């Protein structure tokens, strides 16, 4: 089972809307990130850890995993510790654009996805879901039209 470790603040910094929101309201940007991740990972079999700098000031719920706050340390230290403790780092997928973290993960045989690339995957996934929903909607409309006007 794949195990995602996400450098939350780094990912927020690569999502323009969340980056702008974070300048005004850090809590809301974190909520936004958790919502994005919950939608993206819904229904998938995996483990997930989201690392955030600082302290928990609002309970957030990550449906597919857990959130770790760095408290008095940098989140990078907690991420390194998590990779180090892993029994099988080859299953880890680190999402970060922090060069030193990426290098550390690679040295430990983990897969690395840059935050900006990961966000592009999320956007593509959302577009595919929206397209599939629209096709279903058109099929329903077609069936209704055919029923109304005696088509097959």
Phi, psi and omega in degrees: 000130179294149182230106180273132170242119186246126175279092190301311182295325178295316180294319177304320180294344180259357179250106190308313183296321179286325179298315179294320179296322182297328179297327182266320189209094184302318182300316181294324178293324177292319176300317179299317179296316179298319178297317179299313181294320178300318178293316184295317185268000183304130176079003180263147176269108180192171171250151184212134172231127176253122180258130178232143176288149174090206187247155176283119177244358178207126179293121176249148181244116175260109190296332183257006184187211183226159178249132177243124176264138185285342182056247185271001179251173172279145179301328180303322180295315179296322179294315178301317180298320180294319177297316181299321182284345185297137177284332180220082183297345178294340179273351182280137171241109179271130175251107181192155173245010177285116187302316182293322177294318180298316179297317180299316180296317180297317179300329180266017175071017177275157174275145180236133172236125177296145182305317182294325177290319178298317179295323176299320176299317180299314181298316178299317180298317179295320180296319178297318179296318179295320179295316179297319178297319180294320178298316178300318180297317179294323177296319178296316179297319179298313180299316180298317179297315181295320178296319181293321188250018171073025176280175182274000000 
